[in-house]
Amino acid sequence: VGTGFTAHRNTDGAVNFMVDRLALPSREAAQALRDEYFQRYHATAKGLQVAEAEGRLPTGAPKFDPKELSAYWAENLQFALLGGQETYDELRSMLTSLKVVNPDINLVAFSNGPRTYVLRVLRTMGLDEIFPEDMVFAVDDVLPACKPEREAFEKIFKKLGGDTKPHECVMVEDSMKNIRVAKSLGMKTVLIAGKGRLTGGGIGGGGSAAEETKPGDAPDSTDPAVDVAVELAADMKDAIPGLWSSQSFFGLLE
């Protein structure tokens, strides 16, 4: 979300939790540790879990619990940075229309964030009715795995039921690491590159900005794992109009 909220969560949100609840000696030490493990796992909860197992948290620190991180973020982050629900009217309308045309489609949210926090984000964006709680999966649901590990995706398929097959799913993502794993599992993929980051089917000048927030994971629409690339999720209706028709859902991205 290009509103400053992600940076706020990854700095103030993570650092304050680590100092307040995990006894890190300073904000600087907390930020350095968080960034080190986030670059490896792209999930603060997974990173802190591994850091604890590797003895990187202070001696005598309380045991890390992902649910405590989730509650802390849900209670303390500045969700106003996401903007009002009207900010997401176009996205909400697009997803609603997709469900109307294809009522058998399951719209699933899968995040590397912890569950209570993820649900708060969806409520703030006005997307909680689009993604009911039984269709929302967070890092809590797949630990000790997380995206982009194959095991994390396989756990979600299992939770969705035995009839859910990867080749019948479309993964919509802004992370190349997640896109590549989804493709390797047989899923179709839609890359959300970010506003101003698509130029002639490739990545424009915004790629460097993406690199700052996703080190080593900036969007690349030329990657063979990408089936369709759009700047914003709300652009999908124009990019994949077949999904809004009465055609079979599968094979539309061939």
Helices and strands as residue ranges (DSSP letters): H 5-8, I 9-13, H 14-22, H 27-41, H 44-53, H 66-76, G 79-82, G 85-88, H 89-101, E 109-110, H 115-125, G 133-135, E 136-137, G 139-141, H 150-160, G 166-168, E 170-173, H 176-184, E 188-192, E 198-199, E 202-203, H 207-213, E 228-230, G 233-235, H 236-239, G 241-244
